[in-house]
Structure formats: structure tokens, C-alpha cells
Amino acid sequence: MSEHIFKLPDLGEGTVESEIGEWFIKVGDEVAEEHVVATMMTDKAAVEISSPVSGKVISLAGQPGDMVAVGAPLVVFATNGNSVDSEVEIAQSKPAAQSRQGVEQKSANSPNTKVATSPAIRRQAKEAGIDLATIKGSGTGGRILRSDMEALIQDRSVKPATSLPGTKTIEKKIIGLRRIIADRMSAANREIPHFSYVEETDITELEALRKHLNEKNDSPQSRLTLLPFIALALVRALHEFPQCNATHDQARNLLLQHAHVNLGIATQTSDGLKVPVVRNAEQKSVLELAAEIRRVSDSARSNSARKDELSGSTITITSLGKLGGIATTPVINMPEVAIVGINRAVSRPVVVDDQIAIRLMMNISSSFDHRFVDGYDAAAMIQRVKELLEHPATIFV
């Protein structure tokens, strides 16, 4: 019997440490080689880590939320063989993309075989006290999808299993993406003097155009929403107001104005808010924008987005959809200097040519870094977006 020290492998992209997201093992467990032992959280993704050996778990590096340096011990196993050199250990360990390929459906007779699903769903199931082995997945090969989990929770009205005994208080450790979001929101609010501007927009003609184009579209999956039209109008306006399509390099004390528009699409996921990026949006048609927005948003929600797809935006669009309310004050996505928020569209009476008419109205809420964007320029840019949306033919000129 010997000890095998499994050290945290290099997860790539210059990562020097990683946060423990979730353990799938505990001290005393017998673990088979290739069994997924933990989820480690980087700034952009959850990475499943597989054991390079079979053995009994002697010790773990820490609790969820703790940071572990690359090359530091992650798990210590008792094995029947000789201990393995640490360099070999790191080479043998496999990140998420490799380990997920070998994941099999869990059965009652094989406790070390994992159910096929995403790390986000595993965490959701753990918080809700649900055994994933009891769920019949609707995905390929029985993979449990987000819709499967949401349907089960709704049917069973499951309460999280993290409440303190004898109380109704729920304790949830702030880890992973939620911790990163908290840190970045605090930094943005602390460091950026936000200037917010709200403008109402008559999108009656734009909605008529959208419906007309969808009537000609035979594919329900590629039907147009308002978002790609708004994105295209924003891209056109940024050509006239390049100071709003910029990022602040604080370390070098530089403001970088970009010729290309890498459009961040704020996307709500089961893990929290992510911002996948549509690159070179200025080169895309409205149909191409719609397809790419749909693709990057879906990949963010399914945790399949690559790290480069979640970074490098130069300006962000955020929307609460039907929950958009009358107005919002969006927080700037550092190191950008501007963010545009879309509120709910509602039909209401307005005065048009001295007559009362029912029009479809939508407010645009925006925030700017007042250190680099003057109030006049911020208002003028949003006014330009408004003009384009109210006369949608001009978006395509």
C-alpha cells in the first residue's frame, strides 16, 4: 500500500490557481481511475477533474470555495501500487473536455460511475437534495438537461437541503461564478463613476418589420427577436461615437478605442450572469447577428462556451426581457466604458402629430464611464440608436 498525491493540473489560459467548486468524493471513498472527483472553478468555466488512479481517498485539499494552486496537492489516495511522480500525475490528469467524453450513466450497482450532465446541474441537484441517478435524462445518451432538472424541481417543489436545523435560514457559501460576479460588481461600482441615461423609443415600425420577416421564415428556431435589430442599430451608432466602443487599460493608463465591435450579450444562466461575446458584430447582417447571439447565449447557458467566447467584449447589451421594467441602471462590464440596457416593450397611448395613438414603446437604459464619456456624447449616442430604431429602414442603409 502506498500514497498517491494527485496535484492540481494546469487548467490552461495562464491559470495559476483555481477554486474548489464541488467535491464528488469524500475521505474514505474508494475511487476508480477516470472517476470525476471534483469541479474546479476558473474565472470563466467549471472544469471537471478526473482521478488518474484507483484507490481510497485519504485527504482532500479543502472545502468548496477554497483556492488551490496549480501543482499543489488536491487529493491524496491510498493505492496498491507505487507512488507516481508528480510531473506524471499532472500529465495524466484530464480537464473537463476530456473527462466528460468518458462519463457514463450512473447505476445503483456502480456508485463510482457518474451521471452524464453539466457541473451546474450537479450543483443545483446537490442544493435541492436530488439524487441525479433517479432522473431520466432527455438528452443524448440519457444526459440530464437543464429542462429535466427544472421540471423535476417544479413538480416536487423541492426545498434546498442547506437550511440550518430548526430554522428557516438558508446558508449558501459564495463560491464560483457568483463570487466572481460579486467581486466584479463591487469593483465596477467602486472604481467607475457611472453616468446613466434613459430614453423612450417608439418601436412600432420595427416590430412590424420583425413580424413581417418572421412570416417569411419557415424555421421556428431562427425566428428573429428584437435583440439583433437593437444590436445592429447600436453597431451603426458606435461608428459615429467610437469613444463609447472602448476599454480602459487601467494598468497602462490607456483608453483603447476599437475599430471592431465585440458585442457582449449579458445572459442569465443557472450559475449566474455571463457575458458571451459576438465578435466583429460590425461585419454581420441582422440574420447573422441573430444566429450568433443565439449560439453564444446557448453555449453560455449550457456551460459549453470556451474561455475566449466569454471575454474580449468592447461594449455590452443587457436585457431582462419580459421582466425589463420601466427603466434600469445597468452596471458597466469592466473594462468597458458603456453598457446598453433594454427594457420591456409595452403598448401605450402617445401623442403623434398632435393626435393620440397607441404605439409600442420601449425604454433604453444606458450607463457610461463618466471619466471617459461625456454626458453629451452619451446622450447623443443613445439618441442616434433611438433614431435608427424608430426608422428601421435606416439601420440597413
URVEN-V98670 format. One record per residue. RES is the residue in three letters. SS is DSSP state (H for helix, E for strand, L for the rest). PHI is phi as a letter, one per 20 degrees, with the letter a starting at -180 (NA if undefined). PSI is psi in degrees with one decimal (* if undefined). Layout:
RES	SS	PHI	PSI
RES	SS	PHI	PSI
//
This chain:
MET	L	NA	134.4
SER	E	b	167.0
GLU	E	e	138.8
HIS	E	d	117.5
ILE	E	e	111.4
PHE	E	e	115.1
LYS	E	e	149.4
LEU	L	f	122.6
PRO	L	f	165.6
ASP	L	f	118.0
LEU	L	e	3.6
GLY	L	n	177.4
GLU	L	l	29.8
GLY	L	m	15.6
THR	L	f	128.6
VAL	L	d	-18.5
GLU	E	b	162.3
SER	E	b	152.0
GLU	E	e	135.8
ILE	E	f	118.0
GLY	E	e	-47.5
GLU	E	a	141.1
TRP	E	e	139.3
PHE	L	d	5.6
ILE	L	c	167.6
LYS	L	b	164.8
VAL	L	g	131.3
GLY	L	o	-16.0
ASP	L	f	144.2
GLU	E	e	122.7
VAL	E	d	135.5
ALA	L	e	152.8
GLU	L	g	140.2
GLU	L	m	-2.8
HIS	L	f	134.4
VAL	E	f	121.9
VAL	E	d	-25.7
ALA	E	a	160.5
THR	E	d	125.3
MET	E	d	137.5
MET	E	d	124.0
THR	L	e	-176.7
ASP	L	f	-25.1
LYS	L	d	-16.3
ALA	L	b	162.7
ALA	E	e	129.3
VAL	E	d	123.4
GLU	E	e	133.8
ILE	E	d	128.5
SER	E	d	149.2
SER	L	f	136.4
PRO	L	e	-7.9
VAL	L	c	168.1
SER	L	e	139.7
GLY	E	r	-175.1
LYS	E	d	134.7
VAL	E	f	122.0
ILE	E	e	-42.6
SER	E	b	155.7
LEU	E	d	157.1
ALA	L	f	-24.4
GLY	L	r	-162.2
GLN	L	d	160.7
PRO	L	g	132.5
GLY	L	o	-20.5
ASP	L	f	148.8
MET	E	e	140.8
VAL	E	c	129.8
ALA	E	f	146.8
VAL	L	g	130.3
GLY	L	n	-7.3
ALA	L	e	153.6
PRO	E	g	132.2
LEU	E	d	-49.5
VAL	E	c	140.2
VAL	E	d	125.3
PHE	E	d	148.8
ALA	E	e	121.1
THR	E	c	168.7
ASN	L	e	-14.5
GLY	L	e	-169.6
ASN	L	f	153.7
SER	L	f	149.8
VAL	L	d	142.8
ASP	L	g	141.2
SER	H	f	-34.1
GLU	H	f	-37.2
VAL	H	f	-37.4
GLU	H	g	-47.3
ILE	H	f	-39.2
ALA	H	f	-32.1
GLN	H	e	-24.3
SER	L	f	151.1
LYS	L	c	128.6
PRO	L	f	-177.4
ALA	H	g	-44.4
ALA	H	g	-34.3
GLN	H	e	-44.0
SER	H	f	-30.5
ARG	H	f	-29.1
GLN	H	f	-28.4
GLY	H	e	6.1
VAL	L	f	135.8
GLU	L	c	165.0
GLN	L	f	132.8
LYS	L	f	141.4
SER	E	c	165.1
ALA	L	f	-27.1
ASN	L	e	-2.7
SER	E	c	79.7
PRO	L	f	-19.5
ASN	L	e	1.2
THR	L	e	125.5
LYS	L	e	147.8
VAL	L	f	141.7
ALA	L	e	112.1
THR	L	a	-176.3
SER	L	e	158.5
PRO	H	g	-36.0
ALA	H	f	-41.2
ILE	H	f	-34.5
ARG	H	f	-44.6
ARG	H	f	-41.0
GLN	H	f	-42.2
ALA	H	f	-40.2
LYS	H	f	-43.9
GLU	H	f	-32.4
ALA	H	e	-2.0
GLY	L	m	34.8
ILE	L	d	133.1
ASP	L	e	114.1
LEU	H	f	-25.0
ALA	H	f	-16.6
THR	H	e	-4.4
ILE	L	e	132.9
LYS	L	e	109.0
GLY	L	f	144.8
SER	L	e	-0.7
GLY	L	e	-179.9
THR	H	g	129.1
GLY	H	m	21.6
GLY	H	n	13.1
ARG	L	f	134.4
ILE	L	e	122.8
LEU	L	e	167.0
ARG	H	g	-38.6
SER	H	f	-34.0
ASP	H	f	-45.4
MET	H	f	-45.4
GLU	H	f	-38.7
ALA	H	f	-41.4
LEU	H	f	-43.6
ILE	H	f	-40.0
GLN	H	f	-40.8
ASP	H	f	-39.9
ARG	H	e	-10.4
SER	L	l	52.8
VAL	L	f	135.2
LYS	L	e	142.6
PRO	L	g	144.1
ALA	L	e	28.6
THR	L	d	10.8
SER	E	f	147.5
LEU	L	f	143.3
PRO	L	g	131.0
GLY	L	m	7.2
THR	L	c	172.2
LYS	L	d	10.6
THR	L	e	136.2
ILE	E	d	124.8
GLU	L	d	123.7
LYS	L	c	118.6
LYS	L	f	137.0
ILE	L	e	101.9
ILE	L	c	171.6
GLY	H	m	-138.9
LEU	H	f	-35.8
ARG	H	f	-38.1
ARG	H	f	-41.7
ILE	H	f	-43.1
ILE	H	f	-44.9
ALA	H	f	-44.2
ASP	H	f	-43.7
ARG	H	f	-38.0
MET	H	f	-39.8
SER	H	f	-43.2
ALA	H	f	-41.7
ALA	H	f	-42.5
ASN	H	f	-33.3
ARG	H	f	-38.5
GLU	H	e	-24.6
ILE	L	d	122.8
PRO	L	f	100.1
HIS	E	f	135.6
PHE	E	d	119.1
SER	E	d	146.0
TYR	E	b	131.4
VAL	E	c	135.1
GLU	E	c	136.3
GLU	E	e	146.9
THR	E	c	134.2
ASP	E	e	108.0
ILE	L	d	25.5
THR	H	g	-47.7
GLU	H	f	-36.1
LEU	H	f	-41.9
GLU	H	f	-37.2
ALA	H	f	-41.3
LEU	H	f	-43.8
ARG	H	f	-46.2
LYS	H	f	-39.0
HIS	H	f	-44.8
LEU	H	f	-36.6
ASN	H	f	-29.9
GLU	H	f	-27.7
LYS	L	e	-2.3
ASN	L	d	118.8
ASP	L	e	-8.0
SER	L	d	109.8
PRO	H	g	-29.9
GLN	H	f	-19.0
SER	H	d	21.0
ARG	L	f	143.9
LEU	L	e	136.6
THR	L	d	-178.7
LEU	L	f	-25.1
LEU	H	g	-46.2
PRO	H	f	-31.8
PHE	H	f	-43.0
ILE	H	f	-40.0
ALA	H	f	-43.1
LEU	H	f	-40.2
ALA	H	f	-40.5
LEU	H	f	-42.6
VAL	H	g	-43.1
ARG	H	f	-41.6
ALA	H	f	-36.1
LEU	H	f	-24.5
HIS	H	f	-31.9
GLU	H	e	-19.7
PHE	L	c	66.9
PRO	H	f	-20.5
GLN	H	f	-16.3
CYS	H	e	-12.8
ASN	L	d	69.2
ALA	E	b	161.7
THR	E	c	150.6
HIS	E	d	115.4
ASP	E	e	91.4
GLN	L	f	-36.8
ALA	L	f	-36.2
ARG	L	d	2.0
ASN	L	l	49.6
LEU	E	c	146.9
LEU	E	d	121.0
LEU	E	d	110.0
GLN	E	e	129.3
HIS	L	d	135.4
ALA	L	f	-33.8
HIS	L	e	158.7
VAL	L	d	107.3
ASN	L	e	103.8
LEU	E	e	115.1
GLY	E	f	135.8
ILE	E	d	99.8
ALA	E	f	122.9
THR	E	c	124.4
GLN	E	f	128.8
THR	E	c	174.9
SER	L	f	-20.4
ASP	L	e	-14.9
GLY	E	p	-168.7
LEU	E	e	128.1
LYS	E	c	157.6
VAL	E	c	81.5
PRO	E	f	159.8
VAL	E	c	130.7
VAL	E	e	109.3
ARG	L	e	144.7
ASN	L	l	50.9
ALA	H	f	-26.6
GLU	H	f	-13.7
GLN	H	e	1.4
LYS	L	d	147.1
SER	L	f	174.4
VAL	H	f	-36.1
LEU	H	f	-40.1
GLU	H	f	-38.7
LEU	H	f	-43.4
ALA	H	g	-44.5
ALA	H	f	-40.8
GLU	H	f	-37.6
ILE	H	f	-43.7
ARG	H	f	-42.0
ARG	H	f	-49.9
VAL	H	f	-33.6
SER	H	f	-42.7
ASP	H	f	-40.5
SER	H	f	-33.8
ALA	H	f	-42.6
ARG	H	f	-32.5
SER	L	e	3.8
ASN	L	m	26.4
SER	L	d	2.0
ALA	L	f	138.1
ARG	L	f	160.9
LYS	H	f	-38.3
ASP	H	f	-17.2
GLU	H	e	-7.5
LEU	H	d	20.6
SER	L	b	162.7
GLY	L	n	12.0
SER	L	f	151.0
THR	L	d	-18.2
ILE	E	a	151.6
THR	E	c	142.5
ILE	E	d	132.9
THR	E	c	144.9
SER	E	b	138.6
LEU	L	e	8.5
GLY	H	m	-130.7
LYS	H	f	-17.4
LEU	H	e	13.6
GLY	L	f	-17.8
GLY	L	m	-170.4
ILE	L	e	-42.5
ALA	L	b	152.1
THR	L	c	167.1
THR	L	c	81.0
PRO	L	f	145.8
VAL	L	e	132.5
ILE	L	f	137.9
ASN	L	e	94.8
MET	L	g	143.6
PRO	L	e	20.8
GLU	E	f	168.1
VAL	L	d	1.4
ALA	E	b	150.3
ILE	E	b	141.0
VAL	E	d	125.3
GLY	E	d	138.6
ILE	E	d	126.4
ASN	E	e	175.6
ARG	E	f	140.5
ALA	E	e	128.8
VAL	E	c	146.6
SER	E	e	129.8
ARG	E	b	160.7
PRO	E	f	132.7
VAL	E	c	164.3
VAL	E	e	120.7
VAL	E	c	119.2
ASP	L	l	45.8
ASP	L	m	15.7
GLN	E	c	146.5
ILE	E	e	129.2
ALA	E	c	154.2
ILE	E	e	119.2
ARG	E	c	153.8
LEU	E	e	112.7
MET	E	d	144.6
MET	E	b	134.0
ASN	E	e	141.7
ILE	E	d	118.2
SER	E	d	132.3
SER	E	c	154.2
SER	E	c	145.4
PHE	E	c	151.1
ASP	E	f	106.6
HIS	L	f	-10.7
ARG	L	f	-28.5
PHE	L	c	-16.0
VAL	L	c	117.6
ASP	L	f	153.0
GLY	H	g	-39.6
TYR	H	f	-45.9
ASP	H	f	-38.0
ALA	H	f	-48.7
ALA	H	f	-41.4
ALA	H	f	-37.2
MET	H	f	-45.6
ILE	H	f	-35.7
GLN	H	f	-36.9
ARG	H	f	-41.1
VAL	H	f	-44.4
LYS	H	g	-47.6
GLU	H	g	-43.4
LEU	H	f	-41.4
LEU	H	f	-34.3
GLU	H	f	-19.6
HIS	L	c	73.4
PRO	H	g	-22.7
ALA	H	f	-30.9
THR	H	f	-18.0
ILE	H	f	-30.9
PHE	H	e	2.5
VAL	L	e	*
//
